[in-house]
Amino acid sequence: MAEVLLFHHSCGLTDGVRAFADELRAAGHVVHTPDLFEGRTFGSIPDGMAYVKQVGFGEIAERGVRAAEELPAELVYAGFSLGVVPAQRLAQTRLGARAAVFLDSALPAEEFGAWPADVPVQVHAMDHDPFFVDDGDIESAKALVAAADDGELFLYAGDQHLFADNSLPSYDAKAAELVIERVLKFLEGR
């Protein structure tokens, strides 16, 4: 079974992120869910991003990196949207990465150097999510998948961001169920 470090999105460590982690745990995986917002949660992306700006984007990302320091190097790094920042950084720069799973976001690999070809990656997003498509994340995701020996990009019909978090209005049960199914298959043997 895999050991996963899962980072939350800009609304914080919501019940929906915890539920996603619990789905992975129910399949036998060890999942760590550090709280980068120190107990704060927000009802909307703009409210969460206002907090991120107040604390500092760099500080939030560093909290994620520090969360990994106490854990073994052989991890699967995963993140929802904002949480992709520390997850991708660690997957690209920390030796021992087993794989990466990104939901709703992807950064250009150049942010942290080249994507390590031997680190498998899976990206999940909606095909009309304005954050993912209009902000260029889709192009970054395609490049990451192409750079990996084992890479997959899954696009789901819809325009919601954070669609796999069952505690938010953007939740899409059908798409989220498929995400869980695909992530569980991806984690086998990692």
Contact map, one row per residue, 1 for C-alpha under 8 A:
1110000000000000000000000001110000000000000000000000000000000000000000000000000000000000000000000000000000000000000000000000000000000000000000000000000000000000000000000000000000000000001111
1111000000000000000000000000110000000000000000000000000000000000000000000011000000000000000000000000000000000000000000000000000000000000000000000000000000000000000000000000000000000000001111
1111100000000000000000000000111100000000000000000000000000000000000000000111000000000000000000000000000000000000000000000000000000000000000000000000000000000000000000000000000000000000000000
0111110000000000000000000000111100000000000000000000000000000000000000000011110000000000000000000000000000000000000000000000000000000000000000000000000000000000000000000000000000000000000000
0011111000000000000000000000001111000000000000000000000000000000000100000011110000000010000000000000000000000000000000000000000000000000000000000000000000000000000000000000000000000000000000
0001111100000000000010000000001111000000000000000000000000000000000000000000111100100010000000000000000000000000000000000000000000000000000000000000000000000000000000000000000000000000000000
0000111110000000000000000000000011110000000000000000000000000001000000000000011100110110000000000000000000000000000000000000000000000000000000000000000000000000000000000000000000000000000000
0000011111111100100000000000000011110000000000000000000000000000000000000000001111100000000000000000000000000000000000000000000000000000000000000000000000000000000000000000000000000000000000
0000001111111000000000000000000000000000000000000000000000000000000000000000001111100000000000000000000000000000000000000000000000000000000000000000000000000000010000000000000000000000000000
0000000111110000000000000000000000000000010010011001000000000000000000000000000011100000000000000000000000000000000000000000000000000000000000000000000000000000000000000000000000000000000000
0000000111111100000000000000000000000000111110111000000000000000000000000000000000000000000000000000000000000000000000000000000000000000000000000000000000000000000000000000000000000000000000
0000000111111100000000000000000000111011110000010000000000000000000000000000000000000000000000000000000000000000000000000000000000000000000000000000000000000000000000000000000000000000000000
0000000110111111110000000000000011111011100000000000000000000000000000000000000000000000000000000000000000000000000000000000000000000000000000000000000000000000000000000000000000000000000000
0000000100111111110000000000000000000000100000000000000000000000000000000000000000000000000000000000000000000000000000000000000000000000000000000000000000000000000000100000000000000000000000
0000000000001111111000000000000000000000000000000000000000000000000000000000000000000000000000000000000000000000000000000000000000000000000000000000000000000000000011100000000000000000000000
0000000000001111111100000000000000000000000000000000000000000000000000000000000000000000000000000000000000000000000000000000000000000000000000000000000000000000000111110000000000000000000000
0000000100001111111110000000000000000000000000000000000000000000000000000000000000000000000000000000000000000000000000000000000000000000000000000000000000000000000011000000000000000000000000
0000000000001111111111000000000010000000000000000000000000000000000000000000000000000000000000000000000000000000000000000000000000000000000000000000000000000000000000000000000000000000000000
0000000000000011111111100000000000000000000000000000000000000000000000000000000000000000000000000000000000000000000000000000000000000000000000000000000000000000000011000000000000000000000000
0000000000000001111111110000000000000000000000000000000000000000000000000000000000000000000000000000000000000000000000000000000000000000000000000000000000000000000110000000000000010000000000
0000010000000000111111111000001010000000000000000000000000000000000000000000000000000000000000000000000000000000000000000000000000000000000000000000000000000000000000000000000000000000000000
0000000000000000011111111100001000000000000000000000000000000000000000000000000000000000000000000000000000000000000000000000000000000000000000000000000000000000000000000000000000000000000000
0000000000000000001111111110000000000000000000000000000000000000000000000000000000000000000000000000000000000000000000000000000000000000000000000000000000000000000000000000000000010000000000
0000000000000000000111111111111000000000000000000000000000000000000000000000000000000000000000000000000000000000000000000000000000000000000000000000000000000000000000000000000000010001000000
0000000000000000000011111111111000000000000000000000000000000000000000000000000000000000000000000000000000000000000000000000000000000000000000000000000000000000000000000000000000000000000000
0000000000000000000001111111100000000000000000000000000000000000000000000000000000000000000000000000000000000000000000000000000000000000000000000000000000000000000000000000000000000000000000
0000000000000000000000111111100000000000000000000000000000000000000000000000000000000000000000000000000000000000000000000000000000000000000000000000000000000000000000000000000000000001000000
1000000000000000000000011111110000000000000000000000000000000000000000000000000000000000000000000000000000000000000000000000000000000000000000000000000000000000000000000000000000000000000000
1111000000000000000000011111111000000000000000000000000000000000000000000000000000000000000000000000000000000000000000000000000000000000000000000000000000000000000000000000000000000000000000
1111000000000000000000011001111100000000000000000000000000000000000000000000000000000000000000000000000000000000000000000000000000000000000000000000000000000000000000000000000000000000000000
0011110000000000000011011000111110000000000000000000000000000000000000000000000000000000000000000000000000000000000000000000000000000000000000000000000000000000000000000000000000000000000000
0011110000000000000000000000011111000000000000000000000000000000000000000000000000000000000000000000000000000000000000000000000000000000000000000000000000000000000000000000000000000000000000
0000111100001000010010000000001111100000000000000000000000000000000000000000000000000000000000000000000000000000000000000000000000000000000000000000000000000000000000000000000000000000000000
0000111100001000000000000000000111110000000000000000000000000001001000000000000000000000000000000000000000000000000000000000000000000000000000000000000000000000000000000000000000000000000000
0000001100011000000000000000000011111110000000000000000000000000000000000000000000000000000000000000000000000000000000000000000000000000000000000000000000000000000000000000000000000000000000
0000001100011000000000000000000001111100000000000000000000010011000000000000000000000000000000000000000000000000000000000000000000000000000000000000000000000000000000000000000000000000000000
0000000000011000000000000000000000111111100000000000000000010000000000000000000000000000000000000000000000000000000000000000000000000000000000000000000000000000000000000000000000000000000000
0000000000000000000000000000000000111111000000000000000000000000000000000000000000000000000000000000000000000000000000000000000000000000000000000000000000000000000000000000000000000000000000
0000000000011000000000000000000000101111100000000000000000000000000000000000000000000000000000000000000000000000000000000000000000000000000000000000000000000000000000000000000000000000000000
0000000000011000000000000000000000001111110000000000000000000000000000000000000000000000000000000000000000000000000000000000000000000000000000000000000000000000000000000000000000000000000000
0000000000111100000000000000000000001011111000010000000000000000000000000000000000000000000000000000000000000000000000000000000000000000000000000000000000000000000000000000000000000000000000
0000000001110000000000000000000000000001111110110000000000000000000000000000000000000000000000000000000000000000000000000000000000000000000000000000000000000000000000000000000000000000000000
0000000000100000000000000000000000000000111110110000000000000000000000000000000000000000000000000000000000000000000000000000000000000000000000000000000000000000000000010000000000000000000000
0000000000100000000000000000000000000000011111110000000000000000000000000000000000000000000000000000000000000000000000000000000000000000000000000000000000000000000000000000000000000000000000
0000000001100000000000000000000000000000011111111000000000000000000000000000000000000000000000000000000000000000000000000000000000000000000000000000000000000000000000000000000000000000000000
0000000000000000000000000000000000000000000111111100000000000000000000000000000000000000000000000000000000000000000000000000000000000000000000000000000000000000000000000000000000000000000000
0000000000100000000000000000000000000000011111111110000000000000000000000000000000000000000000000000000000000000000000000000000000000000000000000000000000000000000000000000000000000000000000
0000000001110000000000000000000000000000111111111111000000000000000000000000000000000000000000000000000000000000000000000000000000000000000000000000000000000000000000000000000000000000000000
0000000001100000000000000000000000000000000011111111100000000000000000000000000000000000000000000000000000000000000000000000000000000000000000000000000000000000000000000000000000000000000000
0000000000000000000000000000000000000000000001111111110000000000000000000000000000000000000000000000000000000000000000000000000000000000000000000000000000000000000000000000000000000000000000
0000000000000000000000000000000000000000000000111111111000000000000000000000000000000000000000000000000000000000000000000000000000000000000000000000000000000000000000000000000000000000000000
0000000001000000000000000000000000000000000000011111111110010000000000000000000000000000000000000000000000000000000000000000000000000000000000000000000000000000000000000000000000000000000000
0000000000000000000000000000000000000000000000001111111110000000000000000000000000000000000000000000000000000000000000000000000000000000000000000000000000000000000000000000000000000000000000
0000000000000000000000000000000000000000000000000111111100000000000000000000000000000000000000000000000000000000000000000000000000000000000000000000000000000000000000000000000000000000000000
0000000000000000000000000000000000000000000000000011111110110000000000000000000000000000000000000000000000000000000000000000000000000000000000000000000000000000000000000000000000000000000000
0000000000000000000000000000000000000000000000000001111111110000000000000000000000000000000000000000000000000000000000000000000000000000000000000000000000000000000000000000000000000000000000
0000000000000000000000000000000000000000000000000001101111111000000000000000000000000000000000000000000000000000000000000000000000000000000000000000000000000000000000000000000000000000000000
0000000000000000000000000000000000000000000000000000000111111100000000000000000000000000000000000000000000000000000000000000000000000000000000000000000000000000000000000000000000000000000000
0000000000000000000000000000000000000000000000000000001111111110000000000000000000000000000000000000000000000000000000000000000000000000000000000000000000000000000000000000000000000000000000
0000000000000000000000000000000000011000000000000001001111111111000000000000000000000000000000000000000000000000000000000000000000000000000000000000000000000000000000000000000000000000000000
0000000000000000000000000000000000000000000000000000000011111111100000000000000000001100000000000000000000000000000000000000000000000000000000000000000000000000000000000000000000000000000000
0000000000000000000000000000000000000000000000000000000001111111110000000000000000000100000000000000000000000000000000000000000000000000000000000000000000000000000000000000000000000000000000
0000000000000000000000000000000000010000000000000000000000111111111000000000000000000000000000000000000000000000000000000000000000000000000000000000000000000000000000000000000000000000000000
0000001000000000000000000000000001010000000000000000000000011111111100000000000000000110000000000000000000000000000000000000000000000000000000000000000000000000000000000000000000000000000000
0000000000000000000000000000000000000000000000000000000000001111111110000000000000000100010000000000000000000000000000000000000000000000000000000000000000000000000000000000000000000000000000
0000000000000000000000000000000000000000000000000000000000000111111111000000000000000000000000000000000000000000000000000000000000000000000000000000000000000000000000000000000000000000000000
0000000000000000000000000000000001000000000000000000000000000011111111100000000000000000000000000000000000000000000000000000000000000000000000000000000000000000000000000000000000000000000000
0000100000000000000000000000000000000000000000000000000000000001111111111000000000000000000000000000000000000000000000000000000000000000000000000000000000000000000000000000000000000000000000
0000000000000000000000000000000000000000000000000000000000000000111111110000000000000000000000000000000000000000000000000000000000000000000000000000000000000000000000000000000000000000000000
0000000000000000000000000000000000000000000000000000000000000000011111110000000000000000000000000000000000000000000000000000000000000000000000000000000000000000000000000000000000000000000000
0000000000000000000000000000000000000000000000000000000000000000001111111000000000000000000000000000000000000000000000000000000000000000000000000000000000000000000000000000000000000000000000
0000000000000000000000000000000000000000000000000000000000000000000111111110000000000000000000000000000000000000000000000000000000000000000000000000000000000000000000000000000000000000000000
0000000000000000000000000000000000000000000000000000000000000000000100111110000000000000000001111000000000000000000000000000000000000000000000000000000000000000000000000000000000000000000000
0010000000000000000000000000000000000000000000000000000000000000000000011111000000000000000000111100000000000000000000000000000000000000000000000000000000000000000000000000000000000000000000
0111100000000000000000000000000000000000000000000000000000000000000000011111100000000000000000011110000000000000000000000000000000000000000000000000000000000000000000000000000000000000000000
0111100000000000000000000000000000000000000000000000000000000000000000000111110000000000001000001111100000000000000000000000000000000000000000000000000000000000000000000000000000000000000001
0001110000000000000000000000000000000000000000000000000000000000000000000011111000000011011000001111100000000000000000000000000000000000000000000000000000000000000000000000000000000000000000
0001111000000000000000000000000000000000000000000000000000000000000000000001111100110011000000000001111000000000000000000000000000000000000000000000000000000000000000000000000000000000000000
0000011110000000000000000000000000000000000000000000000000000000000000000000111111111110000000000000111000000000000000000000000000000000000000000000000000000000000000000000000000000000000000
0000011110000000000000000000000000000000000000000000000000000000000000000000011111110000000000000000011110000000000000000000000000000000000000000000000000000000010000000000000000000000000000
0000000111000000000000000000000000000000000000000000000000000000000000000000001111111000000000000000011111000000000000000000000000000000000000000000000000000000010000000000000000000000000000
0000000111000000000000000000000000000000000000000000000000000000000000000000001111111000000000000000000010000000000000000000000000000000000000000000000000000000000000000000000000000000000000
0000011111000000000000000000000000000000000000000000000000000000000000000000011111111110000000000000000000000000000000000000000000000000000000000000000000000000000000000000000000000000000000
0000001000000000000000000000000000000000000000000000000000000000000000000000011111111111000000000000011011100000000000000000000000000000000000000000000000000000000000000000000000000000000000
0000000000000000000000000000000000000000000000000000000000001000000000000000001011111111100000000000000001100000000000000000000000000000000000000000000000000000000000000000000000000000000000
0000001000000000000000000000000000000000000000000000000000001101100000000000001000111111110000000000000000000000000000000000000000000000000000000000000000000000000000000000000000000000000000
0000111000000000000000000000000000000000000000000000000000000001000000000000111000111111111000000001010000000000000000000000000000000000000000000000000000000000000000000000000000000000000000
0000000000000000000000000000000000000000000000000000000000000000000000000000110000011111111100000001010001100000000000000000000000000000000000000000000000000000000000000000000000000000000000
0000000000000000000000000000000000000000000000000000000000000000000000000000000000001111111111000000000000000001000000000000000000000000000000000000000000000000000000000000000000000000000000
0000000000000000000000000000000000000000000000000000000000000000100000000000100000000111111111001000000000000000000000000000000000000000000000000000000000000000000000000000000000000000000000
0000000000000000000000000000000000000000000000000000000000000000000000000001100000000011111111001011000000000000000000100000000000000000000000000000000000000000000000000000000000000000000000
0000000000000000000000000000000000000000000000000000000000000000000000000000000000000001111111001000000000000001111100000000000000000000000000000000000000000000000000000000000000000000000000
0000000000000000000000000000000000000000000000000000000000000000000000000000000000000000111111100000000000000001000000000000000000000000000000000000000000000000000000000000000000000000000000
0000000000000000000000000000000000000000000000000000000000000000000000001000000000000000111111111000000000000000000000000000000000000000000000000000000000000000000000000000000000000000000000
0000000000000000000000000000000000000000000000000000000000000000000000001100000000000000000011111000000000000000000000000000000000000000000000000000000000000000000000000000000000000000000000
0000000000000000000000000000000000000000000000000000000000000000000000001110000000000000000001111100000000000000000000000000000000000000000000000000000000000000000000000000000000000000000000
0000000000000000000000000000000000000000000000000000000000000000000000001111100000000000011101111111000000000000000000100000000000000000000000000000000000000000000000000000000000000000000000
0000000000000000000000000000000000000000000000000000000000000000000000000111100000000000000000011111000000000000000000110000000000000000000000000000000000000000000000000000000000000000000001
0000000000000000000000000000000000000000000000000000000000000000000000000011100000000000001000001111100000000000000000111000000000000000000000000000000000000000000000000000000000000000000001
0000000000000000000000000000000000000000000000000000000000000000000000000001110000000011001000001111110000000000000000111100000000000000000000000000000000000000000000000000000000000000000000
0000000000000000000000000000000000000000000000000000000000000000000000000001111000000000000000000011111000000000000000001111000000000000000000000000000000000000000000000000000000000010000000
0000000000000000000000000000000000000000000000000000000000000000000000000000011110010011000000000001111111000000000000001111000000000000000000000000000000000000000000000000000000000000000000
0000000000000000000000000000000000000000000000000000000000000000000000000000011110010000000000000000111111000000000000000011100000000000000000000000000000000000010000000000000000000000000000
0000000000000000000000000000000000000000000000000000000000000000000000000000000110000000000000000000011111000000000000000011110000110000000000000000000000000000110000000000000000000000000000
0000000000000000000000000000000000000000000000000000000000000000000000000000000111010000000000000000011111100000000000000011100000110000110010000000000000000000000000000000000000000000000000
0000000000000000000000000000000000000000000000000000000000000000000000000000000010011001000000000000011111110000000000000010000000010000110110000000000000000000000000000000000000000000000000
0000000000000000000000000000000000000000000000000000000000000000000000000000000000011001000000000000000011111010000000000000000000000000100110000000000000000000000000000000000000000000000000
0000000000000000000000000000000000000000000000000000000000000000000000000000000000000000000000000000000001111110000000000000000000000000100110110000000000000000000000000000000000000000000000
0000000000000000000000000000000000000000000000000000000000000000000000000000000000000000000000000000000000111111111000000000000000000000000100110000000000000000000000000000000000000000000000
0000000000000000000000000000000000000000000000000000000000000000000000000000000000000000000000000000000000011111111000000000000000000000000000000000000000000000000000000000000000000000000000
0000000000000000000000000000000000000000000000000000000000000000000000000000000000000000000000000000000000111111100000000000000000000000000000000000000000000000000000000000000000000000000000
0000000000000000000000000000000000000000000000000000000000000000000000000000000000000000100110000000000000001111110000000000000000000000000000000000000000000000000000000000000000000000000000
0000000000000000000000000000000000000000000000000000000000000000000000000000000000000000000100000000000000001111111000000000000000000000000000000000000000000000000000000000000000000000000000
0000000000000000000000000000000000000000000000000000000000000000000000000000000000000000000100000000000000001101111100000000000000000000000000000000000000000000000000000000000000000000000000
0000000000000000000000000000000000000000000000000000000000000000000000000000000000000000000100000000000000001100111110100000000000000000000000010011000000000000000000000000000000000000000000
0000000000000000000000000000000000000000000000000000000000000000000000000000000000000000000100000000000000000000011111100000000000000000000000000011000000000000000000000000000000000000000000
0000000000000000000000000000000000000000000000000000000000000000000000000000000000000000000000000000000000000000001111110000000000000000000000000011110000000000000000000000000000000000000000
0000000000000000000000000000000000000000000000000000000000000000000000000000000000000000000000000000000000000000000111110000000000000000000000000001110000000000000000000000000000000000000000
0000000000000000000000000000000000000000000000000000000000000000000000000000000000000000001000001111000000000000001111111000000000000000000000000001110000000000000000000000000000000000000000
0000000000000000000000000000000000000000000000000000000000000000000000000000000000000000000000000111000000000000000011111100000000000000000000000001111000000000000000000000000000000000000000
0000000000000000000000000000000000000000000000000000000000000000000000000000000000000000000000000011110000000000000000111110000000000000000000011001011100000000000000000000000000000000000000
0000000000000000000000000000000000000000000000000000000000000000000000000000000000000000000000000001110000000000000000011111000000000000000000001000001111000000000000000000000000000010010000
0000000000000000000000000000000000000000000000000000000000000000000000000000000000000000000000000000111111000000000000001111100000000000000010000000000111000000000000000000000000000000000000
0000000000000000000000000000000000000000000000000000000000000000000000000000000000000000000000000000111110000000000000000111110000000000000000000000000011110000000000000000000000100000000000
0000000000000000000000000000000000000000000000000000000000000000000000000000000000000000000000000000001110000000000000000011111010010000000000000000000001110000100000000000000000000000000000
0000000000000000000000000000000000000000000000000000000000000000000000000000000000000000000000000000000100000000000000000001111110010000000000000000000000111111101000000000000000000000000000
0000000000000000000000000000000000000000000000000000000000000000000000000000000000000000000000000000000000000000000000000000111110011000000000000000000000111110000000000000000000000000000000
0000000000000000000000000000000000000000000000000000000000000000000000000000000000000000000000000000000000000000000000000000011111011000000000000000000000001111000000000000000000000000000000
0000000000000000000000000000000000000000000000000000000000000000000000000000000000000000000000000000000000000000000000000000111111111100000000000000000000000111100000000000000000000000000000
0000000000000000000000000000000000000000000000000000000000000000000000000000000000000000000000000000000000000000000000000000000111111110000000000000000000000010100000000000000000000000000000
0000000000000000000000000000000000000000000000000000000000000000000000000000000000000000000000000000000110000000000000000000000011111111100000000000000000000000100000000000000000000000000000
0000000000000000000000000000000000000000000000000000000000000000000000000000000000000000000000000000000111000000000000000000111111111111110000000000000000000000100000000000000000000000000000
0000000000000000000000000000000000000000000000000000000000000000000000000000000000000000000000000000000000000000000000000000001111111111110000000000000000000000000000000000000000000000000000
0000000000000000000000000000000000000000000000000000000000000000000000000000000000000000000000000000000000000000000000000000000011111111100000000000000000000000000000000000000000000000000000
0000000000000000000000000000000000000000000000000000000000000000000000000000000000000000000000000000000000000000000000000000000001111111100000000000000000000000000000000000000000000000000000
0000000000000000000000000000000000000000000000000000000000000000000000000000000000000000000000000000000000000000000000000000000000111111111100000000000000000000000000000000000000000000000000
0000000000000000000000000000000000000000000000000000000000000000000000000000000000000000000000000000000011110000000000000000000000111111111110000000000000000000000000000000000000000000000000
0000000000000000000000000000000000000000000000000000000000000000000000000000000000000000000000000000000011000000000000000000000000011001111111000000000000000000000000000000000000000000000000
0000000000000000000000000000000000000000000000000000000000000000000000000000000000000000000000000000000000000000000000000000000000000001111111100000000000000000000000000000000000000000000000
0000000000000000000000000000000000000000000000000000000000000000000000000000000000000000000000000000000001111000000000000000000000000001111111110000000000000000000000000000000000000000000000
0000000000000000000000000000000000000000000000000000000000000000000000000000000000000000000000000000000011110000000000000010000000000000111111111000000010000000000000000000000000000000000000
0000000000000000000000000000000000000000000000000000000000000000000000000000000000000000000000000000000000000000000000000000000000000000011111111100000010000000000000000000000000000000000000
0000000000000000000000000000000000000000000000000000000000000000000000000000000000000000000000000000000000011000000000000000000000000000001111111110000000000000000000000000000000000000000000
0000000000000000000000000000000000000000000000000000000000000000000000000000000000000000000000000000000000011000001000001000000000000000000111111111001000000000000000000000000000000000000000
0000000000000000000000000000000000000000000000000000000000000000000000000000000000000000000000000000000000000000000000001100000000000000000011111111011110000000000000000000000000000000000000
0000000000000000000000000000000000000000000000000000000000000000000000000000000000000000000000000000000000000000000000000000000000000000000001111111101000000000000000000000000000000000000000
0000000000000000000000000000000000000000000000000000000000000000000000000000000000000000000000000000000000000000001110000000000000000000000000111111101000000000000000000000000000000000000000
0000000000000000000000000000000000000000000000000000000000000000000000000000000000000000000000000000000000000000001111111000000000000000000000011111111000000000000000000000000000000000000000
0000000000000000000000000000000000000000000000000000000000000000000000000000000000000000000000000000000000000000000011110000000000000000000000000111111000000000000000000000000000000000000000
0000000000000000000000000000000000000000000000000000000000000000000000000000000000000000000000000000000000000000000011111000000000000000000000001001111100000000000000000000000000000000000000
0000000000000000000000000000000000000000000000000000000000000000000000000000000000000000000000000000000000000000000000011100000000000000000000011111111110000000000000000000000000000000000000
0000000000000000000000000000000000000000000000000000000000000000000000000000000000000000000000000000000000000000000000001110000000000000000000001000011111000000000000000000000000000000000000
0000000000000000000000000000000000000000000000000000000000000000000000000000000000000000000000000000000000000000000000000111000000000000000011001000001111100000000000000000000000000000000000
0000000000000000000000000000000000000000000000000000000000000000000000000000000000000000000000000000000000000000000000000111100000000000000000000000000111110000000000000000000000000000000000
0000000000000000000000000000000000000000000000000000000000000000000000000000000000000000000000000000000000000000000000000001111000000000000000000000000011111000000000000000000000000000000000
0000000000000000000000000000000000000000000000000000000000000000000000000000000000000000000000000000000000000000000000000001111000000000000000000000000001111100000000000000001000000000000000
0000000000000000000000000000000000000000000000000000000000000000000000000000000000000000000000000000000000000000000000000000011100000000000000000000000000111110000000000000000000000000000000
0000000000000000000000000000000000000000000000000000000000000000000000000000000000000000000000000000000000000000000000000000011110000000000000000000000000011111000000000000000000000000000000
0000000000000000000000000000000000000000000000000000000000000000000000000000000000000000000000000000000000000000000000000000011111000000000000000000000000001111100000000000000000000000000000
0000000000000000000000000000000000000000000000000000000000000000000000000000000000000000000000000000000000000000000000000000010110000000000000000000000000000111111000000110000000000000000000
0000000000000000000000000000000000000000000000000000000000000000000000000000000000000000000000000000000100000000000000000000110011110000000000000000000000000011111000000100000000000000000000
0000000010000000000000000000000000000000000000000000000000000000000000000000000110000000000000000000001100000000000000000000000000000000000000000000000000000001111110010110000000000000000000
0000000000000000000000000000000000000000000000000000000000000000000000000000000000000000000000000000000000000000000000000000010000000000000000000000000000000001111111010111001100000000000000
0000000000000001000100000000000000000000000000000000000000000000000000000000000000000000000000000000000000000000000000000000000000000000000000000000000000000000011111000011101100100000000000
0000000000000011101100000000000000000000000000000000000000000000000000000000000000000000000000000000000000000000000000000000000000000000000000000000000000000000011111110110000100000000000000
0000000000000011101000000000000000000000000000000000000000000000000000000000000000000000000000000000000000000000000000000000000000000000000000000000000000000000001111111011100000000000000000
0000000000000111000000000000000000000000000000000000000000000000000000000000000000000000000000000000000000000000000000000000000000000000000000000000000000000000000011111010000000000000000000
0000000000000001000000000000000000000000001000000000000000000000000000000000000000000000000000000000000000000000000000000000000000000000000000000000000000000000011011111110000000000000000000
0000000000000000000000000000000000000000000000000000000000000000000000000000000000000000000000000000000000000000000000000000000000000000000000000000000000000000000001111110000000000000000000
0000000000000000000000000000000000000000000000000000000000000000000000000000000000000000000000000000000000000000000000000000000000000000000000000000000000000001111010011111000000000000000000
0000000000000000000000000000000000000000000000000000000000000000000000000000000000000000000000000000000000000000000000000000000000000000000000000000000000000001011111111111100100000000000000
0000000000000000000000000000000000000000000000000000000000000000000000000000000000000000000000000000000000000000000000000000000000000000000000000000000000000000001101000111111100000000000000
0000000000000000000000000000000000000000000000000000000000000000000000000000000000000000000000000000000000000000000000000000000000000000000000000000000000000000000101000011111110000000000000
0000000000000000000000000000000000000000000000000000000000000000000000000000000000000000000000000000000000000000000000000000000000000000000000000000000000000000000000000001111111000000000000
0000000000000000000000000000000000000000000000000000000000000000000000000000000000000000000000000000000000000000000000000000000000000000000000000000000000010000001100000001111111100000000000
0000000000000000000000000000000000000000000000000000000000000000000000000000000000000000000000000000000000000000000000000000000000000000000000000000000000000000001110000011111111110000000000
0000000000000000000000000000000000000000000000000000000000000000000000000000000000000000000000000000000000000000000000000000000000000000000000000000000000000000000000000000111111111000000000
0000000000000000000000000000000000000000000000000000000000000000000000000000000000000000000000000000000000000000000000000000000000000000000000000000000000000000000000000000011111111100000000
0000000000000000000000000000000000000000000000000000000000000000000000000000000000000000000000000000000000000000000000000001000000000000000000000000000000000000000100000000001111111110000000
0000000000000000000100110000000000000000000000000000000000000000000000000000000000000000000000000000000000000000000000000000000000000000000000000000000000000000000000000000000111111111000000
0000000000000000000000000000000000000000000000000000000000000000000000000000000000000000000000000000000000000000000000000000000000000000000000000000000000000000000000000000000011111111100000
0000000000000000000000000000000000000000000000000000000000000000000000000000000000000000000000000000000000000000000000000000000000000000000000000000000000000000000000000000000001111111110000
0000000000000000000000000000000000000000000000000000000000000000000000000000000000000000000000000000100000000000000000000100000000000000000000000000000000000000000000000000000000111111111000
0000000000000000000000010010000000000000000000000000000000000000000000000000000000000000000000000000000000000000000000000000000000000000000000000000000000000000000000000000000000011111111100
0000000000000000000000000000000000000000000000000000000000000000000000000000000000000000000000000000000000000000000000000000000000000000000000000000000000000000000000000000000000001111111100
0000000000000000000000000000000000000000000000000000000000000000000000000000000000000000000000000000000000000000000000000100000000000000000000000000000000000000000000000000000000000111111101
1100000000000000000000000000000000000000000000000000000000000000000000000000000000000000000000000000000000000000000000000000000000000000000000000000000000000000000000000000000000000011111111
1100000000000000000000000000000000000000000000000000000000000000000000000000000000000000000000000000000000000000000000000000000000000000000000000000000000000000000000000000000000000001111111
1100000000000000000000000000000000000000000000000000000000000000000000000000000000000000000000000000000000000000000000000000000000000000000000000000000000000000000000000000000000000000001111
1100000000000000000000000000000000000000000000000000000000000000000000000001000000000000000000000110000000000000000000000000000000000000000000000000000000000000000000000000000000000000011111
